[in-house]
Amino acid sequence: MVVLRRLDALLEPTKAAVLEELVFQREECKFTEWDENGLRQASGYVFYNTSEWTLQRLHDTATNNQQILQANFEDYLNGFSGNVKEIIEKFKLKSQVRHMASKDVLLNVLEKFTSPYINLTPFEKNDPEGRKLPPLTNLGMGYVFEELIRKFNEDNNEEAGEHFTPREVIDLMTHIIFEPVKDKLTPVMTIYDPACGSGGMLTESQNFVKDEDGEIKAKGDVYLYGKEINDETYAICKSDMMIKGNNPENIRVGSTLSTDEFAGTTFDYMLSNPPYGKSWASEQKFIKDGKDIIDPRFQIKLKNYWGIEQDADATPRSSDGQLLFLMEMVSKMKPLTQSPLGSRIASVHNGSSLFTGDAGGGESNIRRYIIENDWLEAIVQMPNNLFYNTGITTYIWILSNSKAANRKGKVQLIDAGLLFRKLRKNLGNKNCEFAPEHIREIVSVYEKMQAVDRAIHPETKEEQGIASQLFDNTDFGYYKVTIERPKRLKAQFTAERIAELRFDKTLREPMVWAYETFGESLYTDLSKHEKEITEWCEKNELNLNAKQSKTLVSEALWTKQLELLNTATKLMQAIGNDEYSDFNLFKEKVDATVKTLHRNVSSSEKNAILNAVTWYDATAEKVIKGTTKLTGDKLVQLLEHLDCKETELANYGYFATNKKGEYIQYETESDLRDTENVPLKENIYSYFLREVLPHVAEAWVNLDATKIGYEISFNKYFYRHKPLRTIDEVSTDILKLEALSDGLIREILKLG
């Protein structure tokens, strides 16, 4: 109703002109279809209404008959142009009108919204007493919508709030995006928001560069583009685009992630506050086919540790899709061949975008892709409780593919978390805001690319104000290095150990129950017990899939496992029950004995038996994987590959024997495998010698498993240790409190 009244109030002054144009087309021109251009010219907007009604007239001529009022109201809605009808449909307004009429409140609602004391237009007007009523801007419409959602529909608050950004945050973003290039603005500018909500960020950006009172005045045209998934906020955004004279067709409804609505289009400026902490699992099928990326927006090229370029996954975990919106904007950046200014991006995120995800994972790959391409200019940390629907810390990422010379290879981190003023009254979770002087200070520190230490309050000794630091791009990168240790196994055949071979590992629980219940009859009459086994699995909620259920009651499985047990029994009889501390020797005996058996034993069967009778023991001998000859070109190539000397090969898993050119490699113990995050600026081998080898002498580096990751930790760079108070200070305070409490108790009991 707010949106409808807003459109209606704008069309009121030109209502007569539209009806006159309608008569002209119908009676004089004899048009069978309306000329929309003529009607738009008559209304003065890109929308119009051909019915005789306005909301004011509906109210003024209404009687107590709700059916007549409802019919007139629907006739009024049907008179709108197609672009407004879409908005009416998104709001489900016709069904709401019928509902209000049935409850006998439609006239009362009309009376409220046509009140001369309420101004829902973007223009200033006076009330009946001559008092000025301020205009309602697009951002104001966003506030109204947000407040209505919060007050009357708490269930939707989280989702709706994710699409709304406070005025001062938008103000900060527009200053940061446009001020550095205010003297270079192109005659035609395009601005895009992939999660535009009610459109506040788009129209405020337009106002910032076009407003006569603003600091920046664009001489050319500004075109706004956006996409929004929520029908109501989309309808608000589209209605305001129509009111402001922008092209409403550039605002699309639907999921930005599912459909690349603006494929092939690039934009000069992009500002967005995408939803964070929200699952995109329902949209995965449009982006990934299994593990394969099918949407080119999220398929990137990255070099591995050896400098070989490979396809890389740029999708975060399914529980949080905020970085996908950032990649959407990155994919829409203008190449410098198209515009010397390229594109500038400002995007709001929570902390998980900074550090979530391991090296080689989607989140880390996205950060790496952006930083290694030298697109990240700065990140601004904002105060907690700045947004309406969340109290968490938020950050503005500032990207540009046309960095100034002094910013190339650098990233600026600005901590403005202590820069705010308190609100007199909370708005949802929002209890503070940026003052204009705070915005000016942040923009100044950003533009001057200053390194700033936070001030200390002279009395409280608490930190206050802004802090800023400059970093090289590589400061955020690290090698995730895999550190291996040798497998050490003891081995012994015992009846208890090999008894486990009767059961398949993946179906052990139901097979154990079946054998304990039915015994040897499982091998002679399995079909007789099939129903009971299946029912037991269902009763115990084992959740077996169809293939597992079928395998469990198949003779082939039970026969296979029994043969495996019989083979192990024969090996035990031949080798004995001695315990071996050298698995290599034990395996040789097993291999030799297997050759004497009257059946073929596959490698998988032999490994299953060995796994059943061995266990890790730190005192056992190392398990040899194999020996390799390293001489001539083969040795040279390996040394070049590892960038090491021959005497250092042991630290990479190649251990020299007494024979020249022969090296042993050991099996690795996965349970003891570890990783080290080594800064990109450090040498991996030097780090290994300093931080790993002194503590684990038998460890080595698996260089081929090295991955590159990126993360940004504000706490790491801006945390300042605050010393604890001394025992004397704490003791003094405790004694003061005890004296105070004792006095209060005596006063209450009237003892003193």
C-alpha positions in Angstrom: 0.0 0.0 0.0 2.9 2.4 0.7 4.3 1.7 -2.8 0.9 2.0 -4.4 0.2 5.3 -2.7 3.6 6.5 -3.7 2.9 5.8 -7.4 -0.7 7.1 -7.1 0.4 10.4 -5.6 2.8 11.0 -8.5 0.2 10.3 -11.1 -2.5 12.5 -9.5 -1.4 15.8 -11.0 -1.4 14.4 -14.6 -4.6 12.3 -14.2 -6.7 14.6 -16.4 -4.0 14.7 -19.1 -3.8 10.9 -19.3 -7.6 10.5 -19.6 -7.6 13.2 -22.3 -4.9 11.3 -24.2 -7.0 8.2 -23.8 -10.1 9.9 -25.3 -7.9 11.2 -28.1 -6.5 7.8 -29.0 -9.9 6.0 -28.7 -12.3 8.5 -30.4 -10.2 10.6 -32.7 -7.4 8.2 -33.7 -9.6 5.1 -33.4 -6.7 3.1 -31.9 -7.5 -0.5 -31.2 -4.5 -0.7 -28.9 -3.2 2.1 -26.7 -0.1 4.0 -27.8 2.0 3.6 -24.6 4.4 6.4 -25.6 1.6 8.9 -25.7 0.2 7.8 -22.3 3.7 8.0 -20.8 4.2 11.5 -22.1 0.9 12.5 -20.7 1.7 11.1 -17.2 5.2 12.4 -17.2 6.6 9.0 -16.1 7.4 5.6 -17.6 4.1 4.3 -16.1 0.5 5.5 -16.1 -3.1 4.6 -15.1 -5.9 4.6 -17.6 -8.8 4.1 -15.1 -10.9 7.0 -13.9 -9.9 6.3 -10.3 -7.2 7.5 -7.9 -6.9 6.3 -4.3 -8.1 9.7 -3.2 -11.2 9.5 -5.4 -11.8 5.9 -4.3 -11.9 7.1 -0.7 -13.9 10.2 -1.3 -16.7 8.5 -3.3 -16.8 5.3 -1.1 -20.0 4.1 0.6 -20.5 1.4 3.2 -20.8 -1.1 0.4 -17.5 -3.1 0.5 -18.3 -5.0 -2.7 -18.6 -1.8 -4.8 -15.4 -0.4 -3.2 -13.6 -3.6 -4.0 -14.8 -3.6 -7.6 -13.7 0.0 -8.1 -10.4 -0.7 -6.4 -9.7 -3.7 -8.7 -10.7 -1.5 -11.7 -8.2 1.0 -10.5 -5.4 -1.6 -10.3 -6.3 -3.0 -13.7 -5.8 0.5 -15.2 -2.1 0.5 -14.5 0.6 0.1 -17.2 2.2 -3.4 -17.5 5.3 -2.5 -15.6 3.2 -1.5 -12.5 1.0 -4.5 -12.9 4.1 -6.7 -12.4 4.7 -4.8 -9.1 1.1 -5.3 -8.1 1.5 -9.0 -8.8 4.7 -9.3 -6.8 3.0 -7.8 -3.8 -0.1 -10.0 -4.3 -2.1 -6.8 -3.9 -5.4 -7.9 -5.5 -5.8 -10.8 -3.0 -4.9 -8.4 -0.2 -7.6 -6.0 -1.4 -10.2 -8.8 -1.4 -9.1 -9.9 2.0 -9.4 -6.3 3.4 -12.8 -5.9 1.8 -14.0 -9.2 3.3 -12.8 -8.0 6.8 -14.6 -4.6 6.2 -11.3 -2.6 6.7 -10.6 -1.5 3.1 -12.1 1.9 3.5 -10.2 2.5 6.8 -6.9 1.5 5.1 -7.7 3.9 2.2 -8.4 6.7 4.7 -5.0 6.2 6.4 -3.0 6.2 3.2 -4.8 9.2 1.6 -4.3 11.3 4.7 -3.0 14.8 3.7 -0.7 14.6 6.7 1.3 11.8 5.2 3.8 12.4 2.3 4.8 9.2 0.5 6.2 11.1 -2.6 9.8 11.9 -3.2 8.8 15.6 -3.3 8.3 18.1 -0.5 4.6 19.1 0.2 2.6 20.9 2.8 -0.1 19.5 5.1 -3.5 21.3 5.5 -2.0 23.5 8.2 0.8 24.6 5.9 3.5 22.7 7.7 6.2 21.2 5.4 6.2 17.4 5.0 9.6 16.1 4.0 9.9 13.9 0.9 10.3 10.1 1.2 13.4 9.1 -0.7 14.1 5.6 -2.1 16.4 5.0 0.9 13.5 6.1 3.1 11.3 3.6 1.4 13.8 1.0 2.3 13.7 2.1 5.9 9.8 1.9 5.9 9.9 -1.6 4.4 12.5 -2.8 6.9 10.6 -1.4 9.8 7.3 -3.0 8.6 9.1 -6.4 8.2 10.7 -6.1 11.6 7.5 -5.0 13.4 4.9 -7.2 11.7 6.7 -10.2 10.3 9.6 -11.2 12.6 9.9 -14.5 10.8 11.1 -12.8 7.6 13.3 -10.3 9.4 16.5 -12.1 8.8 16.0 -12.6 5.1 14.7 -9.1 4.4 17.3 -7.5 6.6 20.1 -9.2 4.6 19.1 -7.0 1.7 19.1 -3.6 3.5 22.0 -1.4 4.3 22.0 1.6 6.7 22.2 5.0 5.0 25.7 5.9 6.5 27.2 2.7 5.3 26.0 3.4 1.7 27.3 6.9 2.2 30.7 5.6 3.1 30.8 3.1 0.2 29.8 5.8 -2.4 32.5 8.2 -1.1 35.1 5.5 -1.3 34.1 4.3 -4.7 33.6 7.7 -6.5 35.8 10.2 -4.7 39.2 8.8 -5.9 38.0 9.1 -9.5 35.8 12.2 -9.3 37.9 14.1 -11.9 37.9 11.2 -14.3 34.2 10.3 -14.5 33.2 9.0 -17.9 30.2 10.7 -19.8 28.2 7.5 -19.4 28.3 5.5 -16.2 26.8 2.1 -15.3 26.2 1.0 -11.7 25.3 -2.5 -10.7 24.1 -4.2 -7.5 23.6 -8.0 -7.8 21.6 -8.1 -4.5 19.9 -4.7 -4.9 17.0 -5.1 -2.4 14.9 -2.0 -2.4 17.5 -0.2 -4.6 18.8 2.1 -2.0 22.5 1.5 -2.9 21.8 2.2 -6.6 19.8 5.4 -6.2 22.0 6.8 -3.5 25.0 6.2 -5.8 23.2 8.0 -8.5 22.3 10.8 -6.2 25.9 11.1 -5.1 27.3 11.6 -8.5 24.3 13.6 -10.0 22.9 15.6 -7.1 23.5 19.4 -7.5 24.3 19.7 -3.8 26.7 16.8 -3.8 30.5 17.0 -4.0 30.6 15.1 -7.3 28.6 16.2 -10.4 28.4 13.8 -13.3 28.0 15.5 -16.6 26.7 12.5 -18.4 24.1 9.8 -17.9 24.0 7.3 -15.1 22.4 3.9 -15.8 21.4 1.6 -12.9 21.2 -2.2 -13.0 20.3 -4.7 -10.3 18.8 -8.0 -9.5 16.8 -9.0 -6.5 15.3 -12.4 -5.4 12.7 -11.1 -2.9 9.5 -10.2 -4.7 8.5 -7.4 -2.3 11.9 -5.6 -2.3 12.1 -6.1 -6.0 8.8 -4.4 -6.4 9.9 -1.4 -4.2 13.1 -1.1 -6.2 11.4 -1.3 -9.6 8.7 1.2 -8.6 11.3 3.7 -7.5 13.3 3.3 -10.7 10.1 4.3 -12.5 9.5 7.2 -10.3 13.1 8.5 -10.7 13.0 8.1 -14.5 15.4 5.2 -14.6 14.8 2.3 -16.8 12.9 -0.3 -14.7 13.7 -3.0 -17.2 17.3 -3.0 -15.9 16.1 -4.3 -12.6 15.5 -8.1 -12.8 13.8 -10.5 -10.3 15.2 -13.9 -9.4 18.4 -15.5 -8.1 21.6 -13.8 -9.1 23.5 -17.1 -8.6 21.1 -19.4 -10.5 21.0 -17.2 -13.7 23.6 -14.9 -15.1 21.1 -12.3 -16.0 23.6 -9.7 -17.3 26.0 -12.2 -19.0 28.4 -10.4 -21.4 27.7 -7.0 -19.7 30.3 -5.1 -17.8 29.8 -2.2 -15.4 31.8 0.8 -14.3 30.8 0.7 -10.6 29.4 -2.1 -8.5 28.2 -1.7 -4.9 26.4 -4.5 -3.0 25.5 -5.9 0.4 25.0 -9.5 -0.5 23.4 -11.9 2.0 25.9 -13.6 4.3 25.7 -16.8 6.3 22.9 -18.0 4.0 22.9 -21.3 2.2 23.0 -21.5 -1.6 22.5 -25.3 -1.6 19.2 -24.9 -3.6 21.2 -23.1 -6.4 24.1 -25.5 -6.5 22.6 -27.5 -9.5 22.9 -24.3 -11.6 26.5 -23.8 -10.7 28.0 -27.3 -10.3 27.5 -30.7 -11.8 28.9 -33.0 -9.2 32.4 -31.6 -8.7 32.5 -29.9 -12.1 31.8 -26.1 -12.3 29.3 -25.4 -15.1 29.0 -21.6 -14.6 32.0 -19.7 -16.0 31.6 -17.0 -13.4 32.9 -19.4 -10.8 35.6 -21.2 -12.8 39.0 -19.6 -12.5 42.6 -20.2 -13.4 45.3 -20.5 -10.7 48.9 -21.6 -10.7 49.9 -24.6 -8.5 53.1 -24.6 -6.4 55.2 -25.5 -9.5 53.8 -22.5 -11.5 51.5 -24.6 -13.8 48.2 -23.0 -14.5 45.2 -25.1 -13.7 41.4 -24.8 -13.4 40.4 -24.0 -9.9 37.1 -24.1 -8.0 35.8 -20.6 -7.0 32.7 -21.8 -5.0 32.5 -21.5 -1.2 30.9 -24.1 1.1 27.1 -24.4 0.5 26.2 -22.9 3.8 27.4 -19.4 2.9 27.3 -18.0 -0.6 28.4 -14.4 0.0 31.6 -14.8 -1.9 29.7 -15.9 -5.0 28.2 -12.5 -5.2 31.7 -11.0 -5.1 32.8 -13.3 -7.9 29.7 -12.3 -9.9 30.9 -8.6 -9.6 34.5 -9.6 -10.5 33.2 -11.3 -13.6 31.4 -8.1 -14.6 34.5 -5.8 -14.3 35.4 -3.8 -17.4 38.7 -4.7 -18.9 41.2 -1.8 -19.3 41.0 -2.3 -23.0 37.3 -1.3 -22.8 37.7 1.6 -20.2 41.0 3.0 -18.8 39.3 3.4 -15.4 38.3 -0.3 -15.4 35.7 -1.0 -12.7 35.5 -0.2 -9.0 33.7 -2.5 -6.5 32.5 -2.0 -2.9 31.0 -5.1 -1.2 29.9 -5.7 2.4 30.8 -9.0 4.0 31.1 -10.6 7.4 34.3 -12.0 8.8 34.1 -15.5 7.3 35.0 -14.1 3.8 38.4 -13.1 5.3 39.6 -16.4 6.6 37.1 -19.3 6.2 38.3 -22.1 4.0 41.6 -24.0 3.8 44.3 -23.7 1.1 42.9 -25.0 -2.1 39.3 -24.6 -1.0 36.8 -22.4 -2.7 36.9 -19.4 -0.3 40.7 -19.4 -0.2 40.9 -19.7 -4.0 38.6 -16.6 -4.4 40.7 -14.5 -2.1 43.8 -15.7 -3.9 42.4 -15.0 -7.3 41.4 -11.4 -6.3 44.7 -10.6 -4.5 47.1 -12.2 -7.0 45.4 -10.3 -9.8 46.1 -7.2 -7.7 42.4 -6.1 -7.6 42.0 -5.7 -3.8 42.7 -2.1 -2.8 41.5 -2.1 0.8 39.2 -3.6 3.4 37.4 -1.5 6.0 36.3 -3.1 9.3 33.1 -1.5 10.6 31.7 -1.4 14.2 29.5 -4.1 15.6 25.8 -3.5 15.8 25.9 -1.2 12.8 23.2 -3.2 10.9 19.6 -3.7 11.7 19.4 -7.5 11.7 22.8 -8.5 13.0 25.3 -7.4 15.6 28.3 -9.1 14.0 31.4 -7.3 12.7 31.1 -6.4 9.0 33.7 -5.4 6.4 33.7 -3.4 3.2 35.9 -4.9 0.4 37.1 -2.3 -2.1 38.3 -3.7 -5.4 39.6 -2.1 -8.6 41.2 -3.5 -11.7 42.8 -0.1 -12.4 44.8 0.6 -9.2 46.7 3.8 -8.8 50.5 3.4 -9.1 51.1 3.7 -5.4 48.6 1.0 -4.6 49.9 -1.6 -7.0 51.0 -4.8 -5.2 49.6 -3.3 -1.9 46.5 -3.9 0.3 45.3 -1.4 2.9 43.5 -2.6 6.0 41.5 0.0 7.9 40.1 -0.8 11.3 37.2 1.6 12.0 35.6 -0.7 14.5 35.8 1.9 17.3 34.7 4.9 15.1 31.0 5.4 15.8 28.4 7.4 17.8 25.7 5.8 19.8 22.0 6.0 18.8 19.5 7.4 21.3 17.2 4.5 20.5 18.1 1.1 19.1 16.7 0.1 15.7 16.6 -3.7 15.9 20.2 -4.7 16.5 21.5 -1.3 15.3 22.7 0.8 18.3 25.4 2.9 16.6 26.1 4.8 13.4 28.9 6.6 11.5 28.7 10.3 11.9 29.7 12.4 8.8 33.0 13.2 10.4 33.7 9.5 10.8 33.0 8.9 7.1 35.3 11.8 6.2 38.1 10.4 8.4 37.8 6.9 6.9 37.8 8.2 3.3 40.8 10.5 4.1 42.9 7.6 5.5 41.9 5.5 2.5 42.7 8.2 -0.1 46.0 9.2 1.4 46.8 5.5 1.9 48.0 6.3 5.4 49.4 3.9 8.0 47.7 5.1 11.3 48.2 3.9 14.8 45.1 3.9 17.0 45.1 6.7 19.7 45.1 5.9 23.4 42.7 7.8 25.7 44.8 9.7 28.2 42.6 8.9 31.2 41.0 5.5 30.6 44.0 4.2 28.6 41.5 2.6 26.2 42.1 2.5 22.5 40.0 4.9 20.4 39.7 6.1 16.8 40.9 4.6 13.6 43.8 2.4 12.7 45.3 1.6 9.3 48.1 -0.6 8.0 49.6 -1.3 4.6 50.6 -4.8 3.3 52.1 -6.4 0.3 49.8 -8.7 -1.5 52.0 -11.7 -0.6 51.7 -11.0 3.1 48.3 -12.7 3.1 49.4 -15.8 1.2 50.9 -19.0 2.6 52.0 -22.4 1.5 50.2 -25.3 3.1 53.0 -27.8 3.4 52.4 -31.5 4.1 54.8 -33.0 6.6 55.1 -36.8 6.5 56.4 -39.4 9.0 57.1 -43.0 8.3 54.7 -45.8 9.0 56.0 -48.2 11.8 54.1 -51.4 12.1 54.1 -54.4 14.4 52.5 -57.6 13.1 51.2 -60.9 14.6 48.7 -63.6 13.5 46.1 -64.3 16.2 42.7 -66.0 16.0 41.1 -62.9 17.4 42.6 -60.6 14.8 41.8 -62.7 11.8 38.3 -63.4 13.0 37.4 -59.9 11.9 37.9 -60.9 8.3 34.6 -62.9 8.4 32.9 -59.5 8.2 33.0 -56.7 5.5 34.2 -53.5 7.2 31.4 -51.4 5.6 28.7 -53.9 6.8 30.3 -55.1 10.0 27.5 -54.3 12.5 24.7 -56.2 10.7 27.0 -59.1 9.7 28.2 -59.6 13.3 24.6 -59.6 14.5 23.6 -62.1 11.8 26.5 -64.5 12.5 25.9 -64.4 16.3 22.2 -65.1 15.7 22.2 -67.6 12.9 25.8 -69.0 13.0 27.0 -71.4 10.2 23.6 -71.7 8.6 24.3 -68.4 6.9 26.6 -70.2 4.6 24.2 -73.0 3.7 20.7 -71.4 3.9 21.1 -67.6 3.8 17.8 -67.0 2.0 15.9 -68.4 5.0 17.3 -65.5 7.2 17.1 -62.7 4.6 13.8 -61.2 5.9 14.9 -61.2 9.6 18.3 -59.6 8.7 16.5 -56.8 6.7 14.0 -56.2 9.5 16.8 -56.0 12.1 18.6 -53.3 10.0 15.4 -51.3 9.7 14.6 -51.6 13.4 18.1 -50.4 14.3 17.9 -47.6 11.8 21.1 -48.5 10.0 20.0 -46.5 6.9 21.6 -48.8 4.4 21.1 -47.9 0.8 19.6 -50.3 -1.7 23.0 -51.6 -2.9 24.2 -52.3 0.6 20.9 -54.0 1.6 21.2 -56.3 -1.4 24.9 -57.1 -0.8 24.3 -57.9 2.9 22.0 -60.8 2.1 24.0 -62.1 -1.0 25.8 -65.4 -0.8 28.7 -63.9 -2.7 29.6 -61.6 0.2 29.5 -64.2 2.9 31.4 -66.7 0.8 34.1 -64.1 -0.1 34.6 -63.1 3.5 34.7 -66.8 4.6 37.4 -67.6 2.0 39.4 -64.6 3.2 39.2 -65.9 6.8 40.2 -69.4 5.7 43.2 -68.0 3.7 44.3 -66.0 6.8 44.0 -69.1 9.0 46.2 -71.1 6.6 48.8 -68.3 6.7 48.7 -68.2 10.5 49.2 -72.0 10.6 52.2 -71.7 8.3 53.8 -68.5 9.8 52.9 -69.0 13.5 51.9 -66.6 16.2 55.2 -64.8 16.7 55.1 -61.0 17.0 57.2 -59.1 14.5 58.7 -55.6 15.0 59.8 -55.5 11.4 56.8 -55.4 9.1 59.1 -55.7 6.1 60.3 -59.1 7.2 56.8 -60.2 8.1 55.5 -59.2 4.7 58.2 -61.2 3.0 57.1 -64.3 4.9 53.5 -63.7 4.0 54.3 -63.2 0.3 56.4 -66.4 0.3 53.6 -68.4 2.0 50.9 -67.1 -0.3 52.7 -68.6 -3.2 52.5 -72.1 -1.6 48.7 -71.9 -1.3 46.4 -73.7 -3.7 44.4 -70.6 -4.6 45.1 -67.2 -6.1 45.2 -64.4 -3.5 44.6 -61.0 -5.0 46.4 -57.9 -3.8 43.3 -56.5 -2.2 42.8 -59.7 -0.2 46.4 -59.8 0.9 46.2 -56.2 2.0 43.0 -56.9 3.9 44.7 -59.7 5.8 47.8 -57.6 6.5 45.7 -54.7 7.8 43.9 -57.1 10.2 47.1 -58.3 11.8 49.2 -55.1 12.0 49.1 -52.0 14.2 51.2 -48.8 14.5 54.0 -48.9 17.1 56.6 -46.1 17.5 59.2 -48.7 18.4 58.7 -50.8 15.3 60.9 -50.6 12.2 59.9 -48.3 9.4 57.8 -49.8 6.6 59.6 -49.6 3.3 57.6 -48.5 0.3 60.3 -49.3 -2.2 63.8 -48.5 -3.4 64.6 -46.3 -6.4 67.7 -45.6 -8.4 68.6 -41.9 -8.7 71.6 -41.3 -11.0 72.4 -39.2 -14.1 69.6 -37.2 -15.6 67.0 -38.7 -13.3 68.8 -37.4 -10.3 69.4 -34.0 -11.9 65.7 -33.6 -12.7 64.7 -34.5 -9.2 67.1 -32.1 -7.6 65.9 -29.3 -10.0 62.3 -30.2 -9.2 62.8 -30.1 -5.4 65.4 -27.2 -5.7 67.7 -29.0 -3.3 71.1 -30.6 -3.0 71.7 -34.4 -3.1 72.7 -34.3 0.6 69.2 -32.8 1.4 67.1 -35.5 -0.3 66.4 -37.2 3.0 64.3 -34.2 4.0 62.1 -34.8 1.0 61.6 -38.5 1.6 64.5 -40.1 -0.3 66.9 -41.9 2.1 70.3 -43.1 0.8 71.4 -46.7 1.2 74.9 -48.1 1.2 74.7 -48.6 -2.5 75.5 -45.6 -4.6 72.5 -44.0 -6.3 70.0 -46.2 -4.4 67.4 -44.5 -2.2 64.7 -45.9 0.1 61.2 -44.4 0.3 59.0 -45.3 3.3 55.3 -45.7 3.6 53.7 -42.7 5.3 51.6 -42.9 8.4 48.4 -40.9 7.7 47.5 -40.5 11.4 50.8 -38.7 12.0 50.6 -36.6 8.9 50.7 -32.9 9.7 50.6 -29.6 7.8 52.5 -26.3 8.3 51.3 -22.9 7.0 54.5 -21.3 5.7 54.3 -17.6 4.7 54.8 -17.0 1.0 57.8 -14.8 1.8 59.5 -17.6 3.6 61.5 -20.5 2.1 59.8 -23.8 2.8 63.0 -25.7 3.3 64.4 -23.1 5.8 61.2 -23.2 7.7 61.2 -27.0 7.8 64.8 -27.0 9.2 64.0 -24.4 11.8 60.4 -25.3 12.9 59.9 -29.0 12.2 63.1 -31.1 12.1 64.4 -30.2 15.6 61.1 -31.6 17.0 60.5 -34.6 14.7 63.8 -35.9 13.4 62.3 -38.5 11.1 59.9 -36.2 9.3 60.2 -35.1 5.7 58.5 -32.6 3.4 56.0 -33.9 0.7 56.5 -31.0 -1.6 54.2 -32.3 -4.3 51.3 -32.0 -2.0 51.9 -28.2 -1.3 48.9 -25.9 -1.8 48.7 -22.1 -1.8 46.2 -20.4 0.4 45.2 -16.8 1.3 43.6 -15.4 4.4 43.2 -12.0 6.1 43.1 -11.7 9.8 42.3 -8.3 11.3 42.8 -9.6 14.8 46.4 -10.6 13.9 47.3 -7.2 12.6 45.4 -4.9 14.9 45.3 -6.7 18.2 47.1 -5.0 21.0 48.0 -6.9 24.1 46.5 -5.3 27.2 48.5 -6.4 30.4 46.5 -7.8 33.2 46.2 -5.7 36.4 48.7 -6.5 39.2 47.7 -8.6 42.2 48.0 -5.5 44.4 45.5 -3.5 42.3 43.0 -6.5 42.3 43.4 -7.0 46.0 42.7 -3.3 46.7 39.5 -3.4 44.7 38.3 -6.5 46.5 38.9 -5.0 49.9 37.0 -1.8 48.8 34.1 -3.9 47.6 34.0 -6.0 50.8 34.0 -2.8 52.9 31.2 -1.4 50.8 29.1 -4.6 50.9 29.6 -4.9 54.7 28.4 -1.3 55.2 25.3 -2.0 53.1 24.4 -5.2 55.0 24.8 -3.3 58.3 22.6 -0.6 57.1 19.9 -3.0 55.8 19.9 -4.9 59.2 20.0 -1.5 61.0 23.0 -2.6 63.0 25.1 0.5 62.6 
